[in-house]
Amino acid sequence: MRRVGLDYHVDIDGHYYSVPHRLIREQLDARITAHTIELFRKGERVAVHLRGAARGRHTTIAEHMPSSHRRYAEWTIERIGREATAIGPSTAKLAALILESRPHPEQGYRACLGILRLARQYGAERLEAACDRGLDIGARSYGSIQSILKHGRDRRPPKPARQDRYGRGATLITSQMPVDRWHDLIGEPTNSYRR
């Protein structure tokens, strides 16, 4: 028995196979051969796929997608990249990171298209600044970029990086540090520290 995930895919040996989206959360039987994957609900075959070898990848049949995902079908990674690049390099970089980080492309498309739409409300220059700020703080979602714009954080200079009181790159020498490690840091130890 295999459970259908919220993304209407079933995990078989680390590869994800689509089934009709109406079967989300259902338990399905699977027939697995060296070359095919067949999925059954109450004895009726609902999906058949060629077996995929790549772990963490998805095999998706367009008819299995809900209509909200199908409307993104005319969008491609290249088209999203072109639209993002027209706004600026930080927007393009953020879009690429979002698309690479999602387990299923349509999930990334929705986030990227939402971010691109923010240019209508806030303008391309502010969106580019918000994406730049988002990259600095590790934000990788539509909600994060929208929040940066809504609260005007794209207009504030980033906080300077904190330096510890010993200076950047300094190593704190402690009494628990082995003597030979002290030698590596400060040179030949004095007689009082020799073993």
C-alpha positions as CSV (number, residue, x, y, z in Angstrom):
1,M,0.0,0.0,0.0
2,R,1.2,3.5,-0.9
3,R,-0.3,6.7,0.3
4,V,-0.8,9.6,-2.2
5,G,0.9,12.8,-1.0
6,L,-0.6,16.3,-1.1
7,D,1.2,16.9,-4.4
8,Y,-0.7,13.9,-5.9
9,H,2.5,11.8,-6.2
10,V,3.3,8.4,-4.7
11,D,6.8,7.7,-3.4
12,I,8.3,4.4,-4.7
13,D,11.9,3.9,-3.9
14,G,12.6,7.6,-3.6
15,H,11.1,8.5,-7.0
16,Y,7.7,10.2,-7.2
17,Y,4.9,9.1,-9.6
18,S,1.8,11.1,-10.3
19,V,-1.8,9.8,-9.9
20,P,-5.0,11.7,-10.7
21,H,-5.1,14.6,-8.2
22,R,-8.6,13.6,-6.9
23,L,-6.8,10.6,-5.1
24,I,-4.8,12.8,-2.7
25,R,-4.4,11.0,0.7
26,E,-5.8,7.7,-0.7
27,Q,-4.1,4.4,-0.1
28,L,-3.1,2.7,-3.4
29,D,-1.7,-0.7,-4.3
30,A,1.4,-0.7,-6.5
31,R,2.7,-3.3,-8.9
32,I,6.4,-2.7,-9.4
33,T,8.5,-4.4,-12.1
34,A,11.9,-3.7,-13.5
35,H,10.5,-1.3,-16.1
36,T,7.0,-0.1,-15.0
37,I,5.1,1.2,-12.0
38,E,1.3,0.5,-11.9
39,L,-0.9,2.1,-9.3
40,F,-4.3,0.7,-8.4
41,R,-7.3,1.9,-6.3
42,K,-9.6,-0.9,-5.2
43,G,-8.4,-3.1,-8.1
44,E,-8.7,-0.4,-10.8
45,R,-5.5,0.8,-12.4
46,V,-5.4,4.6,-12.0
47,A,-1.8,5.2,-13.3
48,V,1.0,3.5,-15.1
49,H,4.5,4.9,-15.5
50,L,7.9,3.9,-16.9
51,R,10.1,3.3,-13.9
52,G,12.3,6.2,-13.0
53,A,15.8,5.7,-11.7
54,A,16.6,9.1,-10.3
55,R,15.9,9.4,-6.6
56,G,14.1,12.6,-5.5
57,R,12.7,13.2,-9.0
58,H,9.1,13.3,-10.2
59,T,7.4,11.6,-13.1
60,T,4.2,13.5,-13.8
61,I,1.4,13.0,-16.4
62,A,-0.2,16.4,-17.2
63,E,-3.8,15.0,-17.0
64,H,-3.1,14.1,-13.3
65,M,-2.5,17.8,-12.4
66,P,-5.2,19.9,-10.9
67,S,-6.3,22.8,-13.2
68,S,-4.4,25.3,-11.0
69,H,-1.1,23.5,-11.9
70,R,-2.1,23.0,-15.5
71,R,-2.4,26.8,-16.0
72,Y,1.3,27.0,-15.5
73,A,2.0,24.5,-18.2
74,E,2.8,27.3,-20.8
75,W,5.4,28.6,-18.4
76,T,8.9,27.0,-18.5
77,I,12.0,27.5,-16.5
78,E,13.5,29.4,-19.4
79,R,10.5,31.8,-19.6
80,I,10.5,32.4,-15.8
81,G,14.3,33.1,-16.1
82,R,13.8,35.6,-18.9
83,E,11.1,37.5,-17.0
84,A,13.1,37.5,-13.8
85,T,16.3,38.6,-15.7
86,A,14.3,41.6,-17.2
87,I,13.8,42.8,-13.6
88,G,17.4,42.3,-12.5
89,P,20.1,39.8,-11.5
90,S,19.0,39.3,-7.9
91,T,15.4,38.5,-9.1
92,A,16.8,36.1,-11.6
93,K,19.1,34.4,-9.0
94,L,16.2,34.1,-6.5
95,A,13.9,32.6,-9.1
96,A,16.6,30.1,-10.0
97,L,17.1,29.1,-6.4
98,I,13.4,28.7,-5.8
99,L,13.0,26.4,-8.9
100,E,16.0,24.3,-7.9
101,S,14.9,23.9,-4.3
102,R,11.4,22.6,-4.9
103,P,10.7,18.9,-5.3
104,H,8.1,19.5,-8.0
105,P,8.5,22.3,-10.7
106,E,4.9,23.6,-10.4
107,Q,5.4,24.5,-6.8
108,G,8.4,26.6,-7.8
109,Y,6.5,28.2,-10.7
110,R,3.7,29.5,-8.4
111,A,6.2,31.1,-6.0
112,C,8.2,32.6,-8.9
113,L,5.2,34.0,-10.7
114,G,3.8,35.5,-7.5
115,I,7.2,37.2,-7.0
116,L,7.2,38.5,-10.6
117,R,3.7,39.9,-10.2
118,L,4.9,42.0,-7.3
119,A,6.6,44.2,-9.8
120,R,3.1,45.5,-10.9
121,Q,2.4,46.7,-7.4
122,Y,5.8,47.9,-6.2
123,G,7.8,48.4,-9.4
124,A,10.8,46.6,-10.9
125,E,13.4,48.6,-9.0
126,R,11.9,47.9,-5.5
127,L,11.3,44.2,-6.4
128,E,14.9,43.9,-7.4
129,A,16.0,45.5,-4.1
130,A,13.7,43.1,-2.2
131,C,15.0,40.1,-3.9
132,D,18.6,41.3,-3.2
133,R,17.6,41.7,0.5
134,G,15.9,38.3,0.4
135,L,19.0,36.6,-0.9
136,D,21.0,38.2,1.9
137,I,18.8,36.9,4.6
138,G,18.0,33.5,3.0
139,A,14.4,34.2,2.1
140,R,13.2,31.8,-0.6
141,S,9.4,32.4,-0.8
142,Y,6.8,34.7,-2.2
143,G,5.6,35.5,1.3
144,S,9.0,36.6,2.4
145,I,9.6,38.9,-0.6
146,Q,6.1,40.4,-0.2
147,S,6.8,41.0,3.5
148,I,10.1,42.8,2.7
149,L,8.2,45.1,0.2
150,K,5.2,45.6,2.5
151,H,7.3,46.7,5.4
152,G,9.8,48.8,3.3
153,R,12.8,46.6,4.2
154,D,14.0,46.8,0.6
155,R,14.7,50.5,1.3
156,R,16.8,50.0,4.4
157,P,20.5,49.3,4.2
158,P,21.4,45.8,5.4
159,K,22.9,45.6,8.9
160,P,26.7,45.3,8.9
161,A,28.1,41.8,9.7
162,R,28.9,41.3,13.4
163,Q,32.6,40.9,14.3
164,D,33.6,39.1,17.4
165,R,35.7,41.1,19.9
166,Y,38.8,39.2,18.9
167,G,38.6,40.4,15.3
168,R,37.5,38.6,12.2
169,G,39.2,35.2,11.7
170,A,40.8,35.2,15.1
171,T,40.9,32.0,17.2
172,L,40.2,32.1,20.9
173,I,42.9,30.2,22.8
174,T,41.4,28.4,25.8
175,S,42.9,26.4,28.7
176,Q,41.2,23.3,27.3
177,M,43.0,23.5,24.0
178,P,45.8,20.9,23.7
179,V,49.4,22.2,23.9
180,D,50.2,21.1,20.4
181,R,47.3,23.1,19.1
182,W,48.7,26.2,20.9
183,H,51.9,25.6,19.1
184,D,50.1,25.7,15.7
185,L,48.5,29.0,16.6
186,I,51.3,31.0,18.4
187,G,54.5,29.2,17.8
188,E,56.9,27.3,20.0
189,P,55.4,26.9,23.5
190,T,57.4,28.1,26.6
191,N,59.0,25.6,29.0
192,S,56.1,25.9,31.5
193,Y,53.7,24.4,28.9
194,R,55.9,21.5,27.7
195,R,54.7,18.1,28.8
